[in-house]
């Protein structure tokens, strides 16, 4: 069976059970690292995974979810990963069309998606993608409102002489 390790926001593997035991006992895998294999319900900590079980028929990692793995926010499928959208083109629209500086924030988050995904930081890439999308909408909507306000000001000032 192939196992995957998640430690320090990096996923590695596949490993055999013997490789994990050797690396853990050699100190190359920290105790708070998480382990997952196909068929396991979710990631579990290495220390829980390698603990001797009460029944000889149960295999390592088949215990119930630990609070640590349930709250870690890591998905239960290690591969294949689909790169999240970076929304870079979207982020340029409000920046260029409305000259809205909030679009720059969207561009910054959008530019982080590909590099984080390439580095194996899948959770960070997802977060950057969500933030890029969020800031795109903020910049777009605020750009519409600012443009509408400027247009109303111009109409009132130049055509009606009100302001």
C-alpha positions as CSV (number, residue, x, y, z in Angstrom):
1,X,0.0,0.0,0.0
2,X,1.2,3.5,-0.8
3,X,1.1,6.2,1.9
4,X,1.5,10.0,1.6
5,X,2.9,12.4,4.1
6,X,1.8,16.0,4.7
7,X,4.2,18.1,6.8
8,X,5.1,21.8,6.8
9,X,2.6,22.6,4.0
10,X,4.2,20.1,1.7
11,X,2.9,16.7,0.5
12,X,5.4,13.9,-0.3
13,X,5.0,10.3,-1.2
14,X,4.2,7.6,-2.0
15,X,6.0,5.7,0.7
16,X,5.7,2.1,2.0
17,X,4.8,1.5,5.6
18,X,8.4,0.4,6.3
19,X,9.8,3.6,4.9
20,X,7.5,5.7,7.1
21,X,8.4,3.8,10.2
22,X,12.1,4.1,9.4
23,X,11.9,7.9,8.6
24,X,9.8,8.5,11.7
25,X,12.1,6.6,14.0
26,X,15.1,8.4,12.4
27,X,13.5,11.8,13.1
28,X,13.0,12.8,9.5
29,X,9.2,12.9,9.9
30,X,7.9,15.0,12.7
31,X,5.2,13.6,15.0
32,X,2.7,16.2,13.9
33,X,3.0,15.2,10.3
34,X,-0.1,13.7,8.7
35,X,-0.4,10.4,6.8
36,X,-3.0,9.3,4.2
37,X,-3.5,6.2,2.0
38,X,-6.2,5.3,-0.4
39,X,-9.0,3.7,1.6
40,X,-8.4,5.8,4.7
41,X,-11.3,8.2,5.5
42,X,-9.0,11.2,6.2
43,X,-5.5,12.3,7.1
44,X,-4.2,11.1,10.5
45,X,-1.1,12.1,12.5
46,X,1.9,9.9,12.1
47,X,2.1,9.2,15.8
48,X,-1.5,8.0,15.8
49,X,-0.9,6.1,12.6
50,X,2.1,4.2,13.9
51,X,0.6,3.4,17.3
52,X,0.2,-0.3,17.9
53,X,-3.4,-1.2,17.6
54,X,-5.4,-3.3,20.0
55,X,-6.6,-5.8,17.5
56,X,-4.1,-7.6,15.3
57,X,-6.5,-7.5,12.3
58,X,-6.6,-3.8,12.1
59,X,-4.1,-1.9,10.0
60,X,-2.3,1.3,10.9
61,X,-4.3,4.4,10.0
62,X,-7.7,2.7,10.2
63,X,-8.5,4.3,13.5
64,X,-11.3,6.9,13.7
65,X,-10.4,10.5,12.7
66,X,-8.4,12.4,15.1
67,X,-9.4,16.0,16.0
68,X,-6.1,17.1,14.6
69,X,-6.7,15.6,11.1
70,X,-10.3,16.7,11.1
71,X,-9.5,20.3,11.9
72,X,-6.4,20.5,9.6
73,X,-8.4,21.5,6.5
74,X,-6.6,19.1,4.3
75,X,-8.5,17.3,1.7
76,X,-8.7,13.5,1.8
77,X,-7.4,13.0,-1.7
78,X,-3.6,13.5,-2.3
79,X,-3.5,13.3,-6.1
80,X,-4.2,14.2,-8.8
81,X,-4.6,17.9,-7.9
82,X,-6.3,20.3,-10.2
83,X,-4.8,23.7,-10.3
84,X,-7.3,26.3,-9.1
85,X,-8.1,29.2,-11.4
86,X,-5.8,32.2,-10.9
87,X,-8.3,34.9,-12.1
88,X,-5.3,37.0,-13.4
89,X,-7.2,38.2,-16.5
90,X,-10.2,39.0,-14.4
91,X,-8.1,41.0,-12.0
92,X,-6.8,43.2,-14.8
93,X,-10.3,44.2,-15.9
94,X,-11.3,46.6,-13.1
95,X,-7.7,47.8,-12.8
96,X,-7.5,48.9,-16.4
97,X,-11.1,49.8,-17.2
98,X,-11.8,51.7,-14.0
99,X,-8.3,52.6,-12.9
100,X,-9.3,51.0,-9.6
101,X,-6.3,50.4,-7.3
102,X,-8.2,47.6,-5.5
103,X,-7.6,45.5,-8.7
104,X,-3.9,45.5,-7.8
105,X,-4.7,43.5,-4.7
106,X,-6.6,41.0,-6.9
107,X,-3.6,40.9,-9.2
108,X,-1.2,40.2,-6.3
109,X,-3.3,37.2,-5.1
110,X,-3.8,35.9,-8.6
111,X,-0.1,35.9,-9.2
112,X,0.5,33.7,-6.1
113,X,-1.8,30.9,-7.3
114,X,0.5,29.3,-9.9
115,X,3.7,29.6,-7.8
116,X,2.1,28.1,-4.7
117,X,0.6,25.2,-6.7
118,X,3.9,24.5,-8.3
119,X,5.6,24.5,-4.9
120,X,3.1,21.9,-3.6
121,X,1.2,24.3,-1.4
122,X,-2.2,23.2,-2.6
123,X,-4.1,24.7,0.3
124,X,-2.3,28.0,-0.2
125,X,-3.0,28.0,-3.9
126,X,-6.8,27.4,-3.2
127,X,-6.8,30.3,-0.6
128,X,-5.0,32.6,-3.0
129,X,-7.4,31.8,-5.8
130,X,-10.4,32.5,-3.5
131,X,-8.9,35.8,-2.4
132,X,-8.1,36.8,-6.0
133,X,-11.7,36.1,-7.0
134,X,-13.0,38.0,-3.9
135,X,-10.8,41.1,-4.6
136,X,-11.8,41.0,-8.3
137,X,-15.5,41.3,-7.4
138,X,-14.7,44.0,-4.8
139,X,-12.7,46.0,-7.4
140,X,-15.3,45.5,-10.1
141,X,-18.3,46.5,-8.0
142,X,-16.5,49.5,-6.4
143,X,-15.3,50.5,-9.9
144,X,-18.9,50.5,-11.1
145,X,-20.1,52.6,-8.2
146,X,-17.2,55.1,-8.5
147,X,-17.7,55.3,-12.3
148,X,-21.5,56.0,-11.7
149,X,-20.7,58.7,-9.1
150,X,-18.2,60.4,-11.4
151,X,-20.7,60.2,-14.3
152,X,-23.5,61.7,-12.2
153,X,-21.2,64.5,-11.0
154,X,-20.2,65.3,-14.6
155,X,-23.9,65.3,-15.8
156,X,-24.9,67.5,-12.9
157,X,-22.0,69.9,-13.3
158,X,-21.6,70.3,-17.0
159,X,-25.1,69.9,-18.3
160,X,-27.3,71.2,-15.5
161,X,-24.8,73.5,-13.8
162,X,-26.0,72.3,-10.4
163,X,-22.7,71.6,-8.7
